[in-house]
Amino acid sequence: MTLPIEIEKPDITPLKNRHDGIDWVTTFDSGRTGPHVVINALIHGNEISGPWSLLRLLESGLRPQAGKLSLALANIEAFNAFDPADPGATRYLDEDMNRLWIPEKLEGSGETIELRRARELLPLYRSADRLLDLHSMSTPSPALMISTIRAKGRVLAKAFGRPQFVVADRGHANGTRLIDFGRFADPADPAVAILLEAGQHWARVALDISYACCLEMLRVTGIVDERDIEAHMPDLEKPEQKLVEVTHPVTIRNGTFRFERDFTGLDIIETAGTVIAMDGDEPVVTPYDNCVLVMPSKRLGPGLTAVRLGRLVSPDAFVECP
């Protein structure tokens, strides 16, 4: 299925700033006590709704009245290589920038494009008290917020009140995400990071969802007065949130993997034992009734996450971890 490109690649020149020696980071410091809030985009070079949201935030004139706000663009080289004729090709250039956030890689001898940029950005991410990482998806799935399995992430995601679906998971077998890096992964540390999947990469609706969540970040952290934010908030529905707890990430083990049909994401499979895919000759089946399929991937190679299987849980689980 070929999906249309409804949004253009943005001109990110207004975000070409330098903060503490780091290019493509714009920081506004109120000079008053408060958290350092980082809104991050372009961990993946072809996810272009994120930089559009940062540009929109820049143009809004909203500035922190407490603490600091940093707007960061990560994988600039992959973004610069983005070509609408082959939009899936520039997720990354050398390696996935959202799978390398462990000391062994960051402090190792690797010299990929993504590792070099990650090392440049380390001081920024280490200083963040709250981080929102803007992403989008390969399928036309409803938007979702990934809170991680930690209670502090669930609490922050619930405070946003959007999007409707929050996903609690433990990450991927083939690497560590930025939201699971350092202080963010320590339950005893108050620093929190969550990840927005705003919808399909190039769908126009992803623009408003992404921007709305940027504004929610300013609101819930208290760095901008809620009354100042209201006039800028997109007119989007705000349905009651639902929490999906991932129990079975499906990591591809064989050379050929195929889904039994086209899933878009957040599909609910009613009956346990339903075959949803074949990993080589091995069937992949739903482990329980009403199984939720989270982010079925179009990138299907050995070691990658094909889909995450989860279940809807009680709203009480927003603040209670297993």
LODONU-107200 format. One record per residue: residue in one letter; x, y, z of N, C-alpha, C, O in turn. Coordinates in pm, whole numbers, padded with zeros to 5 digits, always signed. Atoms other than C-alpha are relative to their C-alpha. Layout:
<drenvos>
AXYZXYZXYZXYZ;...
</drenvos>
This chain:
<drenvos>
M+00084-00119+00000+00000+00000+00000+00088+00125+00000+00170+00144+00090;T-00075-00124+00009+00146+00335-00111-00080+00111+00064-00196+00134+00028;L+00070-00106-00072+00056+00621+00120+00040+00136-00056+00158+00157-00086;P-00033-00131+00057+00034+00980-00008+00082+00085+00095+00072+00071+00217;I-00075-00097-00081+00272+01249+00112-00080+00130+00001-00082+00204-00097;E+00090-00115-00012+00036+01520+00237+00069+00124+00057+00013+00233+00052;I-00072-00115-00055+00297+01742+00403+00138+00008-00064+00200-00094-00094;E-00128-00021+00064+00609+01892+00254+00114-00001+00102+00093+00022+00221;K-00120-00012-00083+00959+01877+00391+00016+00147+00039+00018+00234-00048;P-00007-00140-00042+00993+02193+00602+00139+00060-00019+00240-00011-00025;D-00126-00075-00006+01260+02460+00581+00033+00020+00147-00034+00098+00215;I-00031-00004-00144+01426+02416+00920+00104+00107+00035+00153+00111+00148;T-00102-00102-00023+01665+02711+00882-00024+00082+00126+00072+00111+00197;P+00021-00078-00123+01495+02911+01164+00044-00072+00128+00063-00009+00231;L-00042+00077-00118+01598+02631+01402+00150-00027+00000+00200-00103+00084;K-00145+00023+00008+01965+02642+01301+00071+00092+00098+00128+00195+00061;N-00064-00076-00106+02095+02772+01628+00106-00088+00066+00126-00203+00028;R-00106+00072-00069+02373+02669+01860-00013+00029+00149-00011+00145+00190;H+00014-00015-00145+02331+02609+02233+00109-00080+00069+00119-00201+00050;D-00110+00067-00073+02629+02528+02454+00084-00086-00093+00125-00196-00057;G-00085+00071+00094+02824+02423+02147-00070-00106-00082-00003-00178-00157;I+00074+00103+00073+02548+02201+02004-00084+00066-00110-00171+00148-00081;D+00077-00054+00112+02414+02286+01658-00142-00056-00002-00167-00167+00046;W+00140+00038+00017+02041+02271+01583-00072-00021+00132-00160-00107+00144;V+00071-00003-00128+01936+02332+01943-00032+00145+00032+00059+00228+00041;T+00045-00134-00035+01732+02642+02028-00048-00002+00144-00139-00078+00178;T+00036+00000-00143+01708+02722+02400-00046+00138+00043+00018+00239+00012;F+00052-00121-00061+01499+02984+02576+00006-00017+00152-00051-00111+00207;D-00020+00007-00145+01595+03050+02939-00074+00116+00065-00044+00232+00038;S+00079-00104-00066+01347+03237+03156+00081+00076+00105+00045+00187+00143;G-00076-00058-00109+01614+03309+03417-00062-00026+00136-00012+00022+00238;R+00068+00032-00126+01376+03176+03681+00008-00151+00026+00029-00230-00065;T-00006+00141-00038+01373+02849+03870-00111-00079-00068-00225-00034-00077;G+00098+00087+00063+01201+02566+03692+00069-00110-00076+00192-00111-00085;P-00059+00115+00068+01254+02248+03492+00060+00039-00135+00022+00138-00197;H-00050-00009+00137+01459+02215+03176-00083-00096-00085-00073-00217-00070;V+00090+00078+00086+01206+02097+02917+00061-00008-00139+00094+00095-00198;V-00054+00022+00135+01337+01947+02592-00109-00062-00087-00168-00164-00050;I+00086+00060+00102+01116+01886+02288+00090-00034-00117+00155+00052-00176;N-00099+00056+00092+01306+01669+02046-00069-00054-00125-00174-00117-00116;A+00054+00052+00126+01242+01589+01679+00112-00054-00086+00230-00026-00063;L-00092+00052+00102+01408+01406+01390+00102-00099+00053+00213-00107+00000;I-00082+00119-00027+01558+01111+01572+00004-00086-00127+00105-00150-00156;H+00007+00066+00130+01445+00959+01242-00020+00106-00108-00110+00190-00099;G-00007-00109+00096+01516+01170+00936-00120+00018-00089-00136+00124-00150;N+00116-00011+00088+01193+01097+00749-00130+00029+00075-00238+00022+00016;E+00119-00025-00081+00953+01182+01034-00018+00151+00013+00022+00212+00112;I-00010-00144+00019+00883+01537+00925-00109+00081+00070-00106+00204+00065;S+00098-00078-00076+00580+01631+01137+00066+00063+00123+00022+00169+00168;G-00068-00053-00119+00817+01683+01433+00062+00137-00022+00031+00230+00053;P-00057-00134+00022+01022+01970+01288-00104+00105-00036-00088+00221+00000;W+00108-00096+00024+00703+02132+01159-00056+00052+00133-00085+00171+00145;S+00054-00042-00130+00579+02138+01521+00095+00095+00072+00051+00192+00134;L-00096-00090-00064+00900+02296+01648+00000+00137-00067+00011+00239+00001;L+00010-00128+00071+00878+02564+01378-00125+00077+00043-00121+00198+00063;R+00127-00062-00040+00518+02632+01474+00010+00055+00142-00041+00162+00172;L-00020-00045-00138+00615+02658+01840+00089+00123+00003+00064+00217+00079;L-00089-00114+00010+00897+02895+01753-00076+00125-00044-00058+00233+00012;E+00075-00112+00056+00660+03116+01553-00112+00048+00092-00159+00161+00079;S+00112-00036-00089+00393+03115+01827+00036+00113+00095-00052+00185+00142;G-00043-00100-00097+00600+03344+02047-00010-00046+00144+00027+00028+00235;L+00008+00053-00136+00535+03123+02350+00141-00026+00053+00220-00094-00011;R-00133+00014-00058+00838+03138+02577-00015-00036+00148-00115+00001+00210;P+00014+00043-00140+00905+02990+02921-00002+00118+00097+00076+00212+00085;Q+00007-00099-00107+00805+03199+03220+00069-00052+00126+00085+00020+00225;A-00082+00062-00105+00996+02957+03445+00083-00108-00068+00041-00164-00169;G-00083+00105+00055+01279+02716+03377+00052+00031-00139+00065+00147-00178;K-00056-00013+00135+01417+02654+03027-00076-00090-00096-00130-00194-00058;L+00058+00080+00107+01281+02526+02698+00102-00015-00111+00155+00084-00162;S-00091+00027+00111+01503+02360+02437-00075-00075-00110-00147-00171-00083;L+00055+00064+00118+01391+02267+02086+00116-00059-00077+00204+00014-00122;A-00117+00068+00056+01626+02008+01936-00037-00080-00124-00141-00145-00129;L+00010+00083+00120+01667+01852+01593+00117-00097+00002+00232-00054+00013;A-00103+00102-00023+01859+01525+01607+00072-00042-00127+00186+00000-00150;N-00071+00060+00114+01940+01342+01283-00011+00090-00123-00084+00061-00217;I+00005-00100+00106+01999+01641+01057+00045-00057-00134-00016-00027-00237;E-00051+00052+00127+02199+01451+00795-00102-00091-00068-00118-00086-00190;A+00104+00085+00059+01924+01194+00744-00115+00085-00052-00169+00058-00159;F+00106-00090+00045+01665+01472+00722+00040+00070-00130-00041+00080-00222;N-00045-00070+00121+01872+01659+00464-00005-00091-00123-00022-00043-00235;A+00003+00096+00111+01877+01342+00252-00141-00043-00037-00159-00119-00132;F+00139+00042+00025+01496+01304+00263-00042+00034-00142-00023+00147-00188;D+00046-00016+00138+01350+01257-00085-00144-00051-00008-00168-00169+00017;P+00140+00046+00008+00969+01247-00135-00020-00116-00097-00118-00189-00085;A+00012+00111+00095+01027+01004-00422+00033-00134+00065-00007-00239+00015;D-00035+00123-00073+01168+00751-00173-00002+00033+00149+00102+00030+00215;P+00008-00058-00134+01040+00872+00165+00039-00094+00113+00067-00049+00224;G-00037+00093-00106+01118+00555+00358+00148-00022+00014+00192-00090+00107;A-00143+00033+00006+01488+00557+00276+00085+00072+00103+00198+00030+00129;T-00086-00083-00086+01608+00818+00525-00046+00001+00145-00032+00101+00215;R+00024+00016-00144+01485+00693+00859+00132+00022+00074+00136+00089+00177;Y-00136-00024-00048+01860+00684+00927+00093-00024-00117+00052-00074-00221;L-00099+00021+00105+02180+00674+00723+00089-00120+00029+00107-00205-00058;D-00088+00112-00035+02413+00434+00908-00066-00098+00097-00056-00220+00079;E+00067+00086-00098+02213+00302+01204-00113+00076+00066-00115+00199+00067;D+00118-00059-00062+01887+00362+01386+00042+00083+00121+00099+00030+00217;M-00041-00090-00108+01942+00664+01611-00081-00021+00127-00046+00033+00232;N+00078+00027-00121+01676+00538+01851+00023-00140+00054-00065-00198+00117;R-00037+00130-00053+01855+00213+01933+00141+00000+00058+00198-00107+00080;L-00142-00003-00037+02196+00333+02052+00028+00068+00134+00141+00105+00162;W-00016-00080-00121+02135+00497+02389+00043-00083+00121-00028-00092+00221;I-00064+00072-00110+02360+00281+02608+00147+00040+00004+00205+00071-00100;P-00140-00043-00012+02708+00364+02742+00094-00077-00091+00188-00019-00146;E-00091+00080+00081+02870+00076+02553+00011+00053-00143+00118+00047-00203;K-00003-00056+00136+02775+00235+02221+00046+00145+00000+00130+00184-00080;L-00032-00142-00002+02798+00601+02314+00146+00026+00034+00205+00123-00013;E-00139-00018-00042+03140+00559+02473+00095-00094-00073+00215-00098-00043;G-00082+00096+00073+03264+00293+02230+00074+00064-00116+00085+00186-00126;S-00085-00047+00110+03473+00319+01916-00077+00022-00130-00018+00061-00231;G+00080-00017+00122+03185+00333+01665+00002+00143-00050+00010+00237+00029;E-00007-00134+00060+03188+00626+01423-00106+00018-00107-00078+00073-00213;T+00107-00021+00096+02854+00619+01246-00050+00145+00007-00024+00217+00104;I+00058-00134+00001+02674+00939+01148-00089+00021+00121-00083+00125+00186;E+00094-00014-00112+02409+00874+01412+00071+00002+00135+00030+00077+00224;L-00074-00001-00126+02658+00798+01690+00069+00134+00023+00069+00186+00134;R-00067-00129-00016+02853+01116+01625-00099+00107+00043-00069+00188+00131;R+00101-00100-00038+02537+01324+01645-00053-00027+00141-00077+00068+00216;A+00046+00033-00135+02419+01139+01957+00097+00051+00105+00056+00105+00208;R-00100-00048-00095+02745+01222+02131-00004+00152+00013+00017+00205+00122;E+00013-00145-00007+02702+01589+02042-00118+00041+00088-00111+00140+00160;L+00123-00035-00071+02354+01589+02193-00005-00047+00145-00093-00007+00220;L+00003+00058-00136+02441+01401+02513-00015+00105+00111-00098+00085+00199;P+00015-00097-00110+02489+01712+02733-00141+00056+00011-00191+00080+00121;L+00137-00051-00002+02146+01840+02632-00094-00100+00065-00170-00065+00155;Y+00092+00100-00052+01965+01515+02704+00026-00029+00148-00067-00053+00224;R-00032+00024-00141+02149+01465+03032-00052+00111+00090-00076+00089+00209;S+00047-00113-00081+02034+01808+03148-00151+00012+00003-00205+00095+00077;A+00145-00012+00011+01668+01751+03062-00071-00056+00123-00040-00165+00170;D+00087+00049-00107+01415+01723+03344-00126-00066-00058-00179-00161+00000;R+00114+00057+00072+01129+01651+03101+00035+00001-00148+00083+00102-00200;L-00030+00008+00142+01168+01532+02743-00118-00062-00075-00169-00167-00036;L+00101+00053+00092+00908+01484+02470+00069-00027-00133+00122+00064-00196;D-00066+00042+00124+01042+01290+02172-00107-00019-00107-00193-00107-00094;L+00103-00001+00103+00837+01352+01856+00033-00099-00111+00140-00093-00172;H-00016+00101+00104+00793+01061+01615-00129-00012-00080-00228+00055-00051;S+00119+00036+00076+00548+00925+01358+00017-00143-00048+00121-00205-00023;M+00005+00144+00028+00459+00584+01213-00010-00030-00149-00050+00055-00228;S+00003+00041+00141+00482+00392+00888-00140-00038-00047-00166-00041-00167;T+00138+00037+00036+00114+00288+00899-00097+00107+00050-00063+00183+00141;P+00097-00102-00042-00200+00504+00932-00070-00035+00131-00193-00039+00137;S+00051+00033-00133-00244+00410+01297-00047+00127+00071+00008+00234+00047;P+00029-00112-00089-00419+00638+01544+00125+00036+00081+00210-00049+00108;A-00115-00046-00078-00170+00845+01741+00006-00071+00134-00096-00116+00186;L-00017+00060-00132-00027+00705+02062+00123+00061+00069+00215+00110+00004;M-00112-00047-00081+00206+00809+02343+00064-00120+00067-00004-00200+00131;I-00072+00108-00067+00473+00567+02463+00056+00054+00130+00138+00145+00132;S-00035-00049-00134+00517+00611+02836+00117-00074+00062+00171-00031+00164;T-00086+00102-00060+00761+00323+02898-00080-00070+00110-00194-00033+00138;I+00069+00076-00104+00671+00078+03174+00004+00072+00135-00068+00034+00228;R-00022-00066-00129+00779+00320+03449-00118+00090+00038-00179+00154-00047;A+00115-00077-00048+00516+00490+03665+00014+00147-00034-00086+00211-00067;K-00015-00144+00025+00665+00837+03615-00035+00035-00144-00086+00144-00171;G+00037-00024+00138+00621+00805+03239-00150-00007-00021-00207+00072-00096;R+00146+00013+00010+00261+00691+03275-00069+00124+00056-00166+00173-00002;V+00060-00117-00063+00182+00981+03505+00011+00122-00091-00085+00197-00106;L-00017-00114+00091+00327+01236+03261-00091-00014-00121-00154+00083-00163;A+00086+00021+00117+00143+01081+02965-00147+00027+00033-00219+00084-00048;K+00139-00024-00041-00185+01091+03157-00027+00149+00018-00135+00197-00015;A+00018-00144-00021-00131+01457+03246-00022+00073-00132-00091+00175-00135;F+00022-00061+00131-00118+01540+02874-00148-00005-00038-00202+00089-00096;G+00140+00016+00039-00471+01406+02830-00020-00034-00146-00134-00047-00191;R+00003+00036+00141-00388+01323+02469+00134-00062-00037+00232-00039+00033;P+00109+00053+00080-00357+01130+02246-00082-00101+00080-00057-00123+00198;Q+00091+00090-00072-00627+00877+02332+00072-00122+00055+00039-00170+00163;F-00065+00125-00039-00392+00579+02352+00139+00026+00057+00221+00097-00003;V-00132+00000-00063-00096+00548+02589+00049-00144+00004-00025-00234+00043;V-00057+00135+00007+00133+00249+02545+00115-00011+00100+00210+00067+00095;A-00105+00028-00098+00344+00113+02832+00077-00122-00047+00021-00231-00059;D-00080+00113+00048+00630-00105+02711+00142+00008+00053+00180+00106+00118;R-00138+00008-00048+00988-00209+02782+00102+00021-00111+00221+00001-00090;G-00096-00030+00105+01141-00117+02448+00021-00114-00097-00066-00198-00117;H-00030+00091+00110+01312-00324+02179+00118-00090+00033+00206-00054+00112;A-00110+00094-00021+01541-00625+02173+00128+00044-00069+00237+00005-00028;N-00118-00034+00080+01775-00464+01921+00061+00135+00034+00136+00191-00046;G-00065-00124-00040+01870-00151+02113-00085+00082+00096-00200+00049+00124;T+00062-00082-00104+01784+00121+02363-00043+00135-00057+00032+00201-00128;R+00055-00127+00047+01562+00422+02292+00049+00116+00086+00096+00097+00198;L-00034-00119-00076+01634+00778+02399-00083+00010+00127-00031+00050+00231;I+00085-00014-00119+01338+00768+02639+00035-00100+00109-00018-00091+00220;D-00046+00098-00099+01506+00474+02817+00145+00025+00040+00210-00062+00098;F-00140-00032-00022+01842+00649+02848+00023+00062+00138-00054+00147+00182;G-00051-00068-00119+02023+00736+03172-00103+00027+00107-00170-00064+00154;R+00091-00040-00107+01818+00931+03424-00145-00037-00030-00222-00066+00062;F+00139+00030+00036+01498+00865+03231-00039-00142+00040-00155-00169+00069;A+00028+00141-00031+01529+00492+03304+00007-00031+00149-00026-00142+00190;D-00017+00022-00144+01596+00535+03677-00130+00036+00072-00167+00154+00076;P+00127-00031-00067+01269+00504+03873+00016+00099+00116-00080+00167+00153;A-00022-00088-00114+01427+00699+04160+00034+00143-00042+00037+00232+00042;D-00036-00132+00050+01523+00996+03939-00126+00067-00056-00200+00002-00130;P+00123-00064+00048+01248+01253+03868-00001+00033-00148-00107+00066-00202;A-00003-00031+00144+01364+01310+03508-00086-00100-00077-00079-00220-00053;V+00096+00084+00073+01100+01177+03266+00009+00029-00149+00022+00145-00190;A+00009-00016+00145+01092+01116+02891-00112-00089-00053-00126-00204-00012;I+00104+00077+00067+00798+01004+02679+00009+00027-00150+00070+00124-00194;L-00015-00004+00146+00760+00946+02305-00137+00004-00066-00221-00082-00041;L+00124-00011+00075+00478+01062+02081+00015-00063-00138+00110-00032-00211;E+00016+00047+00138+00384+00865+01770-00125+00071-00052-00237+00033-00018;A+00107-00094+00032+00172+01133+01603-00096-00049-00107-00194+00019-00137;G+00081+00049+00111+00021+00919+01327+00093-00038-00114+00214-00051-00094;Q-00083+00040+00114+00141+00823+00981+00096+00113-00039+00061+00231-00031;H-00109-00096+00022+00466+00994+00878-00042+00126-00076-00008+00237-00035;W+00021-00112+00093+00329+01214+00601-00146+00040-00010-00187+00103-00107;A+00142-00036-00004-00038+01253+00697-00017+00137+00065+00047+00168+00165;R+00018-00137-00049-00159+01608+00753-00047+00003+00146-00010+00093+00221;V+00052+00000-00137-00340+01513+01075+00112-00011+00102+00096+00036+00215;A-00111+00015-00094-00004+01427+01234+00056+00136+00043+00111+00148+00152;L-00052-00133-00033+00090+01798+01224-00070+00057+00123-00004+00103+00216;D+00075-00058-00112-00188+01910+01460+00018-00082+00127+00029-00025+00236;I-00019+00084-00119-00148+01613+01694+00136+00026+00062+00148+00040+00184;S-00135-00024-00050+00225+01670+01723+00010+00137+00068+00067+00148+00176;Y-00007-00134-00058+00186+02043+01785-00081+00009+00129-00037+00072+00225;A+00081-00002-00122-00093+01992+02038+00076-00061+00117+00067-00012+00229;C-00075+00064-00108+00132+01760+02237+00119+00085+00044+00158+00082+00161;C-00103-00096-00041+00412+02017+02230-00057+00102+00097+00005+00135+00198;L+00065-00097-00089+00171+02266+02385-00037-00063+00133-00027+00002+00237;E+00030+00068-00125+00060+02010+02641+00125-00012+00086+00117-00002+00209;M-00125+00009-00076+00425+01969+02741+00029+00131+00072+00072+00131+00187;L-00019-00129-00065+00449+02341+02811-00097+00018+00116-00062+00073+00220;R+00104-00014-00103+00126+02325+03010+00030-00084+00122+00030-00033+00235;V-00012+00090-00115+00192+02020+03227+00128+00025+00079+00133-00004+00199;T-00123-00030-00073+00546+02128+03315-00006+00135+00069+00079+00166+00152;G+00018-00129-00067+00421+02472+03417+00095+00108-00045+00105+00211+00022;I-00096-00104+00041+00683+02664+03220-00067+00111-00080-00008+00218-00097;V+00078-00103+00068+00416+02855+03023-00140-00001+00060-00196-00108+00085;D+00133-00011-00059+00087+02982+03165-00105-00061-00093-00104-00038-00214;E+00102+00070+00078-00209+02773+03053-00087+00097-00080-00130+00064-00190;R+00084-00098+00070-00404+03087+02956+00067+00048-00128+00000+00080-00226;D-00072-00041+00120-00133+03182+02708-00001-00110-00107+00007-00082-00226;I-00005+00114+00092-00139+02835+02554-00133-00019-00073-00134-00061-00189;E+00133+00034+00052-00516+02814+02495-00023+00050-00142-00080-00022-00224;A+00026-00059+00131-00522+03044+02191+00073-00072-00112+00037-00058-00229;H-00082+00068+00100-00265+02828+02012-00037-00147-00017+00010-00213-00110;M+00028+00144+00001-00414+02485+02082-00087-00039-00119-00194+00019-00137;P+00084+00047+00110-00543+02302+01771-00134-00053+00051-00143-00105+00163;D+00135+00044-00037-00913+02218+01776-00012-00150-00028-00059-00191-00134;L+00003+00145+00013-00886+01843+01831-00082-00059+00113-00085-00005+00224;E+00072+00070-00106-01106+01604+02022+00099-00050+00105+00215-00078+00076;K-00084+00048-00109-00974+01494+02359-00076-00111+00073-00124-00091+00185;P+00077+00109-00062-01138+01156+02430+00072-00057+00122+00192-00034+00142;E-00059+00062-00119-01081+00963+02751+00116-00091-00041+00106-00169-00135;Q-00118+00079+00035-00737+00805+02749-00016-00147+00035-00086-00183+00130;K-00003+00143-00024-00683+00431+02730+00146-00044+00008+00230+00005-00066;L-00136+00048-00021-00373+00248+02851+00014-00142-00054-00061-00232-00016;V-00033+00132+00055-00229-00044+02654+00132-00044+00060+00234+00025+00046;E-00122+00055-00058+00025-00256+02838+00054-00109-00091-00011-00211-00114;V-00062+00097+00090+00260-00440+02604+00054-00117+00082+00128-00098+00178;T-00047+00121-00069+00323-00798+02715+00093-00084-00086+00177-00158-00034;H-00077+00086+00091+00479-00957+02406+00051+00083-00119-00021+00096-00218;P-00058-00057+00122+00708-00764+02172+00042-00114-00093+00108-00208-00050;V-00031+00106+00096+00743-00975+01858+00126+00039-00076+00123+00127-00163;T-00127-00024+00068+01107-00978+01747+00019-00104-00110+00006-00224-00085;I-00012+00090+00115+01169-01127+01403+00123-00088+00015+00233-00040+00042;R-00109+00096-00019+01382-01442+01419+00049-00060-00131+00162-00107-00139;N-00034+00067+00125+01382-01567+01061+00012+00100-00115-00018+00218-00100;G-00027-00087+00113+01465-01428+00720-00124+00053-00070-00119+00156-00137;T+00124-00045+00063+01106-01400+00602-00108+00014+00105-00133-00078+00183;F+00109-00028-00094+00825-01243+00802-00112+00066-00079-00087+00159-00157;R+00113-00064+00068+00479-01161+00674-00123-00003+00091-00151-00103+00158;F+00127-00005-00071+00157-01049+00835-00108-00069-00082-00101-00073-00205;E+00109+00070+00068-00158-01244+00754-00091+00096-00077-00155+00056-00174;R+00074-00102+00074-00327-00921+00646+00058+00136+00036+00146+00146+00122;D-00049-00135-00029-00268-00546+00646-00061+00049+00131-00180+00076+00140;F+00041-00061-00126-00285-00423+01004+00050+00145+00000+00158+00173-00052;T-00040-00141-00002-00273-00047+01064+00057+00043+00135+00132+00141+00142;G-00044-00039-00133-00207-00036+01438-00118+00026+00091-00215+00090+00050;L+00107-00004-00100-00423-00057+01752-00120-00084-00044-00231-00066+00006;D+00101+00100+00035-00621-00333+01579-00021-00089+00124+00074-00121+00194;I+00031+00090-00112-00796-00552+01839-00043-00135-00056-00140-00144-00131;I+00029+00136+00045-00795-00928+01775-00075-00070+00113-00022-00090+00222;E+00090+00044-00106-01083-01080+01966+00038-00132+00064+00019-00151+00184;T-00014+00137-00048-00977-01443+02000+00146-00039+00020+00228-00022-00070;A-00135+00050-00027-00664-01584+02166+00033-00112-00097-00054-00191-00136;G-00044+00105+00090-00460-01809+01940-00017+00032-00147+00014-00052-00232;T+00015-00041+00140-00539-01617+01621+00138+00021-00062+00222+00090-00005;V-00127-00019+00070-00252-01635+01373-00002+00137-00068-00088+00164-00152;I-00006-00134+00059-00154-01279+01284+00116+00015-00098+00118+00109-00178;A-00117-00011+00086+00177-01345+01106+00072-00133-00005+00047-00223+00075;M-00090+00115+00009+00430-01604+00996+00143+00052+00004+00182+00137-00076;D-00143-00031-00009+00794-01574+01103+00074-00121-00057+00100-00217+00015;G-00046+00120+00067+00946-01809+00850-00113-00101-00002-00222-00074-00053;D+00104+00104-00009+00754-02132+00914-00073+00002+00133-00160-00082+00157;E+00058-00003-00135+00657-02031+01270-00116+00099+00006-00100+00216-00029;P+00113-00092-00013+00310-01886+01332+00017+00093+00120+00068+00053+00224;V+00006-00095-00111+00278-01574+01547-00147+00013+00037-00229+00054-00045;V+00140+00004-00041-00042-01599+01751-00025+00097+00114+00065+00130+00191;T+00037-00088-00110-00228-01370+01986-00004-00079+00130-00060-00188+00133;P-00010+00076-00126-00165-01471+02350-00126+00002+00085-00138-00077+00178;Y+00122-00010-00081-00507-01370+02486-00108+00067-00084-00082+00123-00191;D+00111-00066+00068-00849-01244+02384+00020+00152+00000+00088+00206+00087;N-00003-00146+00011-00885-00881+02276+00143+00054+00004+00174+00150+00075;C-00141-00039+00007-00517-00851+02196+00013+00123-00091-00042+00127-00201;V-00021-00124+00075-00409-00504+02078+00133-00009-00075+00236-00039-00015;L-00122-00001+00080-00157-00485+01793+00053+00142-00006-00011+00232-00061;V-00059-00133-00009+00073-00190+01853+00110+00014-00105+00207-00061-00105;M-00101-00040+00097+00268-00040+01563+00055-00116-00084+00175-00143-00079;P-00053+00100+00094+00291-00324+01309+00094+00070-00098+00060+00173-00156;S-00105-00068+00076+00607-00242+01117+00000-00042-00146-00041-00153-00180;K-00024+00034+00140+00678-00227+00747+00147-00035-00023+00184-00078-00132;R-00142+00035+00008+01048-00281+00818+00015-00137+00067+00014-00148+00189;L+00011+00137-00050+01066-00658+00855+00127-00079-00029+00135-00151-00128;G-00124+00074+00012+01416-00796+00902+00036-00067+00132-00015-00027+00236;P-00039+00070-00123+01577-01035+01154+00052+00095+00108+00131+00185+00080;G-00042-00081-00113+01624-00879+01498-00084+00124+00022-00073+00187+00127;L+00084-00119-00014+01372-00600+01438-00133-00036+00066-00176-00152+00065;T+00132+00019-00059+01042-00554+01622-00105+00007-00110-00118+00110-00177;A+00104+00002+00103+00758-00658+01391-00128+00065+00048-00194+00136-00028;V+00122-00053-00060+00473-00564+01624+00011-00023+00150+00087-00108+00195;R+00009+00021-00144+00399-00532+01994-00142-00043+00034-00238+00017-00013;L+00131+00052-00039+00114-00729+02149-00031+00048+00141+00049+00031+00233;G+00034-00055-00130-00069-00569+02437-00147-00017+00033-00225-00069-00047;R+00140+00009-00044-00391-00551+02634-00039+00131+00065+00043+00199+00127;L+00054-00117-00069-00610-00269+02754-00010-00031+00148-00058-00138+00187;V+00001+00021-00145-00575-00228+03130-00075+00113+00068-00109+00214+00005;S+00077-00097-00078-00753-00036+03403+00069+00136+00002+00192+00143+00006;P-00061-00133-00015-00701+00342+03418+00085+00014+00126+00175+00098+00131;D-00081-00005-00122-00564+00280+03768+00146-00033-00030+00236+00010+00043;A-00137+00042+00034-00258+00130+03597+00084+00117-00049+00205+00102-00067;F-00080-00117+00037-00155+00480+03487+00100+00036+00110+00205+00093+00082;V-00090-00035-00110+00002+00518+03830+00047-00122+00077+00111-00108+00181;E-00042+00123-00068+00059+00154+03927+00078-00087-00097+00028-00120-00204;C-00081+00087+00086+00339-00057+03781-00007-00144+00049-00023-00168+00169;P+00000+00140-00042+00344-00437+03779+00125-00034+00077+00142-00148+00120;
</drenvos>
